[in-house]
């Protein structure tokens, strides 16, 4: 059953703001930067922009034909990867001006569509990349995905960092929701473990995870934060890179207090993005 209830107006505003930032960053790329390899295997920076267009186009009910050879590409590892790739392939022959125009067009269409939705629409059940939840959860994942791709574009070009704390906060909310899965399932933290993520930078926060029969978020630990088995201090942007398995992720930049073996298990299995 859907469980993630999120405010439609605030979330829509954050997503529209992130689209505007993506458009600004993309428009500011030089010709060489536009066609240069991105931090993502097999994609250029132009392909990253095309991917964003493609996902929003899909949500608008559009489709394009896929090449039968897509599934054979080394960087395409699953059906979602195939879906992403067919949109990238569709836009790859198009000029830079055509791609930027397509971005503006779909952002306009999706903005109108989201503004026309109600809070009840955002609370309706939907199939999201994280499984069945609400349409609002899907849109929070969209903020996270776009914010991570903003970082990708910056990392592959001028190395600047995101500056808008509003989309960053929503993106980090989405990452936070997945951290218990990272700690309990992927890292295999034993029952009784307590893990603290001290996230710095944009939208700083402290995230506490307790492992019982399964790992979950908690407001506080019995015994306070001093009772945590491990505390990881990580910048928000580096956290997004690690979650997405980006080449620019830097686990060595994470400050660790406590159980170093558990910390290493968490950091080496941080990449949960499909």
C-alpha positions as CSV (number, residue, x, y, z in Angstrom):
1,X,0.0,0.0,0.0
2,X,1.2,3.6,-0.6
3,X,2.8,5.0,2.4
4,X,4.8,8.1,1.5
5,X,2.5,11.2,1.8
6,X,4.2,14.4,0.6
7,X,3.0,17.9,0.1
8,X,2.1,18.4,-3.6
9,X,2.7,22.2,-3.8
10,X,6.2,22.2,-2.2
11,X,7.4,19.2,-4.0
12,X,6.2,20.5,-7.4
13,X,8.0,23.8,-6.7
14,X,11.2,22.0,-5.9
15,X,11.1,19.8,-9.0
16,X,10.3,22.8,-11.3
17,X,13.2,24.7,-9.7
18,X,15.6,21.8,-10.3
19,X,14.5,21.6,-14.0
20,X,15.3,25.3,-14.3
21,X,18.8,24.7,-12.9
22,X,19.4,21.7,-15.2
23,X,18.4,23.9,-18.2
24,X,20.7,26.7,-17.0
25,X,23.7,24.4,-16.5
26,X,23.0,22.6,-19.9
27,X,22.7,25.9,-21.8
28,X,26.0,27.1,-20.2
29,X,28.0,24.1,-21.5
30,X,30.5,24.9,-24.3
31,X,30.4,22.8,-27.5
32,X,33.2,20.5,-26.4
33,X,31.7,20.1,-22.9
34,X,28.3,19.3,-24.5
35,X,29.7,16.3,-26.5
36,X,32.4,15.3,-23.9
37,X,32.0,12.0,-21.9
38,X,29.9,12.4,-18.8
39,X,30.7,10.7,-15.5
40,X,28.3,7.9,-16.5
41,X,29.6,5.1,-18.6
42,X,28.6,5.3,-22.3
43,X,27.0,8.7,-22.0
44,X,28.1,12.2,-23.0
45,X,26.9,15.3,-21.2
46,X,24.3,15.7,-24.0
47,X,23.0,12.2,-23.2
48,X,22.5,13.1,-19.6
49,X,20.2,16.0,-20.7
50,X,18.5,13.7,-23.2
51,X,17.8,11.2,-20.4
52,X,16.0,13.8,-18.3
53,X,13.9,14.8,-21.3
54,X,13.1,11.1,-21.9
55,X,12.0,10.3,-18.4
56,X,9.6,13.3,-18.3
57,X,8.4,12.5,-21.8
58,X,7.6,9.0,-20.7
59,X,5.6,10.4,-17.7
60,X,3.7,12.5,-20.3
61,X,2.7,9.3,-22.0
62,X,5.1,9.6,-25.0
63,X,7.2,6.8,-26.4
64,X,9.9,6.2,-29.0
65,X,11.2,3.2,-30.8
66,X,14.2,1.3,-29.4
67,X,17.0,-0.1,-31.4
68,X,17.2,-4.0,-31.1
69,X,20.9,-3.7,-30.1
70,X,20.3,-1.6,-27.0
71,X,20.3,-4.5,-24.6
72,X,23.7,-5.6,-25.8
73,X,25.4,-2.3,-24.7
74,X,27.9,-2.8,-21.9
75,X,26.4,0.0,-19.7
76,X,22.8,-1.2,-20.1
77,X,22.3,-3.8,-17.4
78,X,18.5,-4.1,-16.8
79,X,15.1,-3.1,-18.3
80,X,15.1,0.3,-16.8
81,X,18.5,0.9,-18.4
82,X,17.0,-0.1,-21.7
83,X,14.2,2.3,-21.2
84,X,16.6,5.1,-20.4
85,X,18.9,4.2,-23.3
86,X,16.2,4.3,-26.0
87,X,15.4,7.9,-25.2
88,X,19.1,8.8,-25.2
89,X,19.5,7.1,-28.5
90,X,16.5,9.0,-29.9
91,X,18.0,12.4,-29.1
92,X,21.6,11.5,-29.9
93,X,21.4,12.5,-33.6
94,X,19.7,15.8,-32.8
95,X,21.5,19.1,-32.6
96,X,22.3,20.9,-29.4
97,X,19.6,23.5,-30.0
98,X,17.0,20.8,-30.7
99,X,17.8,19.0,-27.5
100,X,17.7,22.2,-25.4
101,X,14.4,23.1,-27.1
102,X,13.0,19.7,-26.3
103,X,14.0,20.1,-22.7
104,X,12.2,23.5,-22.5
105,X,9.1,22.0,-24.2
106,X,8.7,19.0,-21.9
107,X,9.5,21.0,-18.8
108,X,6.7,23.3,-19.8
109,X,4.3,20.5,-20.4
110,X,5.1,18.7,-17.2
111,X,5.0,21.9,-15.1
112,X,1.4,22.5,-16.3
113,X,0.5,18.9,-15.6
114,X,1.9,18.9,-12.1
115,X,0.3,22.2,-11.2
116,X,-3.1,20.9,-12.4
117,X,-2.8,17.9,-10.0
118,X,-4.3,17.8,-6.6
119,X,-3.0,16.6,-3.2
120,X,-5.1,13.5,-3.6
121,X,-3.4,12.8,-7.0
122,X,-0.1,13.0,-5.2
123,X,-1.3,10.5,-2.6
124,X,-2.6,8.0,-5.2
125,X,-0.9,4.7,-5.6
126,X,1.8,4.6,-8.3
127,X,4.5,2.3,-9.5
128,X,7.8,4.0,-8.8
129,X,11.4,3.1,-9.3
130,X,11.4,2.2,-5.6
131,X,8.4,-0.1,-6.0
132,X,4.7,0.6,-5.3
133,X,4.2,3.9,-3.4
134,X,2.5,7.2,-4.1
135,X,2.8,9.5,-7.1
136,X,4.3,12.0,-4.7
137,X,7.1,9.6,-3.9
138,X,7.8,9.2,-7.6
139,X,8.1,12.9,-7.9
140,X,10.5,13.1,-5.0
141,X,12.5,10.4,-6.8
142,X,12.4,12.7,-9.9
143,X,13.9,15.6,-7.8
144,X,16.6,13.2,-6.6
145,X,17.4,11.9,-10.0
146,X,17.5,15.4,-11.6
147,X,19.6,16.7,-8.7
148,X,22.1,13.9,-9.1
149,X,22.3,14.5,-12.9
150,X,22.9,18.2,-12.1
151,X,25.9,17.0,-10.1
152,X,27.0,14.8,-13.0
153,X,26.9,17.7,-15.5
154,X,28.9,19.9,-13.1
155,X,31.4,17.1,-12.3
156,X,32.1,16.5,-15.9
157,X,32.6,20.2,-16.8
158,X,33.5,23.0,-14.4
159,X,33.4,21.1,-11.1
160,X,31.0,23.6,-9.5
161,X,28.5,22.4,-6.9
162,X,24.8,22.8,-6.5
163,X,23.7,25.9,-4.6
164,X,19.9,25.6,-4.3
165,X,19.1,24.1,-0.9
166,X,15.4,23.4,-1.7
167,X,15.8,20.6,-4.4
168,X,18.8,19.4,-2.4
169,X,16.6,18.9,0.7
170,X,14.1,16.8,-1.2
171,X,16.8,14.8,-2.9
172,X,18.4,14.1,0.5
173,X,15.0,13.1,1.9
174,X,14.8,10.5,-0.8
175,X,18.4,9.2,-0.2
176,X,17.6,9.1,3.6
177,X,14.6,6.9,2.9
178,X,16.9,4.4,1.2
179,X,19.8,4.4,3.7
180,X,18.2,1.7,5.9
181,X,18.1,-0.6,2.9
182,X,21.8,0.2,2.3
183,X,22.7,-0.5,6.0
184,X,20.5,-3.5,6.7
185,X,20.3,-5.3,3.4
186,X,23.3,-4.3,1.3
187,X,25.8,-3.9,4.0
188,X,24.4,-6.7,6.2
189,X,24.7,-4.8,9.5
190,X,23.9,-7.2,12.3
191,X,20.8,-7.0,14.4
192,X,21.2,-4.4,17.2
193,X,23.5,-2.2,15.1
194,X,23.2,1.6,15.3
195,X,24.5,3.8,12.5
196,X,24.6,7.6,12.3
197,X,25.0,9.5,9.0
198,X,26.1,13.1,9.7
199,X,25.3,14.7,6.3
200,X,27.0,18.1,5.8
201,X,26.8,20.7,3.1
202,X,23.5,21.7,1.5
203,X,20.5,20.8,3.7
204,X,22.6,19.3,6.6
205,X,21.0,16.7,8.8
206,X,21.7,13.8,11.1
207,X,20.2,10.4,10.0
208,X,19.9,7.6,12.6
209,X,19.4,4.0,11.6
210,X,18.7,1.1,14.0
211,X,18.8,-2.5,12.9
212,X,16.1,-4.7,14.5
213,X,14.4,-7.5,12.5
214,X,15.0,-5.0,9.7
215,X,16.8,-1.6,9.5
216,X,14.8,1.5,10.0
217,X,15.1,5.2,10.6
218,X,14.7,6.4,14.2
219,X,14.5,9.9,15.8
220,X,17.0,8.9,18.5
221,X,18.8,6.0,20.0
222,X,18.5,4.6,23.6
223,X,21.7,5.9,25.0
224,X,22.0,8.8,22.5
225,X,24.3,9.1,19.5
226,X,27.2,8.1,21.7
227,X,25.8,4.6,21.7
228,X,26.1,4.3,17.9
229,X,28.3,1.6,16.5
230,X,29.5,3.8,13.7
231,X,29.1,7.4,12.7
232,X,29.8,8.5,9.1
233,X,30.3,12.2,8.3
234,X,29.8,12.8,4.6
235,X,29.0,15.8,2.4
236,X,25.6,15.8,0.7
237,X,27.0,15.9,-2.8
238,X,29.5,13.1,-2.2
239,X,26.7,11.1,-0.6
240,X,24.7,11.4,-3.9
241,X,27.7,10.4,-5.9
242,X,28.2,7.3,-3.7
243,X,24.5,6.4,-3.9
244,X,24.7,6.6,-7.7
245,X,28.0,4.8,-8.0
246,X,29.6,7.7,-9.8
247,X,33.2,7.7,-10.7
248,X,33.7,10.9,-8.8
249,X,32.4,9.4,-5.5
250,X,35.1,9.6,-2.8
251,X,34.6,7.2,0.1
252,X,38.0,8.2,1.4
253,X,36.5,11.7,2.1
254,X,34.1,10.2,4.6
255,X,35.0,10.7,8.2
256,X,34.4,7.5,10.2
257,X,34.1,7.1,14.0
258,X,33.5,3.6,15.5
259,X,33.3,0.2,13.8
260,X,35.6,0.6,10.8
261,X,34.6,-2.8,9.3
262,X,30.9,-1.9,9.4
263,X,31.6,1.5,8.0
264,X,33.6,-0.1,5.1
265,X,30.8,-2.5,4.4
266,X,28.3,0.4,4.2
267,X,30.6,2.6,2.0
268,X,31.5,-0.2,-0.5
269,X,27.8,-1.1,-0.9
270,X,26.4,2.5,-1.0
271,X,25.5,2.3,-4.7
272,X,21.8,1.3,-4.6
273,X,20.6,3.3,-7.6
274,X,19.3,1.1,-10.5
